[in-house]
Amino acid sequence: MKCSKVFRLVFTTLFAVALFAGMVAVYAWGFQFLHNDHRYISFGLYGAIVALHVVIQSIFGYLEHRQMKRADDFPPCQNRSVALMIAAYQEDPILLQKCLESIRDIQYKNLKVVLVIDGNSEDDMYMRDQFVEVFGTKDSDTFVWRHNFHAKEKLPQNVPLLQNGAKHLENVIISSQKDNGEQIVQDVIRNNKYSCIMQKWGRKREVMYTAFKALGDTVD
């Protein structure tokens, strides 16, 4: 281990201990620099320590980021495949749009993006439409699954239509009746850089299970 790394580790540890001790002390002491007549609003030593902590952490973050950018292999580890899973349930359209756009702009060549929507009704379709709008149809696919890995649902008469980027429209009905669509879910996620799965509501753990189950060991 280089001396610089040892120094940074020791310094960071001592700084954290000193900061914690200082925050406990000033919180117990309760000294205030500024306050109104009734002390509803005040700024004391505790607040000053917290503000100083934020400033120092920002400086550390800037220095670390600058060092990373100077490295020859920045962004690092481009040869490793990484999967980014997004769990969505009745998300705010504006926030979801910003989330998807920020992920689209990530500069990592071996990144696989999996959006799993916890719900498969018409009311949930706007999230799937936003996915297609942001990521387009190239190296991308979507699938509406009437079930999830632990719950089966009787196939309704009218399956929500997929347009503008769906490659498995006919297979939605066929596979849902025969094998619950598990193979299609796996194929969509493994064979595309960007994939979106809408499934039967099952809460967050079920959503995460779908992504991890379908990905398997295909990413590092």
C-alpha angles and dihedrals in degrees: 000000000000121000091241091058092048091049092048092049093049093044093049092049093049091046092052092048093047092048093050092048091047094050092050091049097048092043089055092043094047097201113175128202098189133014141151124249095272094035093238089132121034143153116210143166091280091057091047091054091049091049091049090050091054091049094049093046089051090052091049090049092050093049092048092049092048090051091050092051091052091055118105094233099050118174085040130223096018089159093067121085116232131187123209114200122199119196113203131187120168090323125188105264094225094050092044091050092053091046093053093044092051090051091048090056095054109121101221117119098202097049120129117195121206121185113190115188116206097221137041105203129113088260089063096049094092090071092053090047091052089051091055091045093054102038100030124207102291112106087349136108142170135208133191107213118195091204141030129224093275105031133050126206128197110253110252124225093248116048113195108260119242118214137166100034111007116127097177104055096128093039091058092075099033098049095039089060096044111033104002091253095276093132093050091050089054093046094049093050097042098043100046135062090217121033136171124197123189111196143169112290111269106145130253099306091054091050092051091045091056093054095045093043094051095043094049111162096332092111132050 
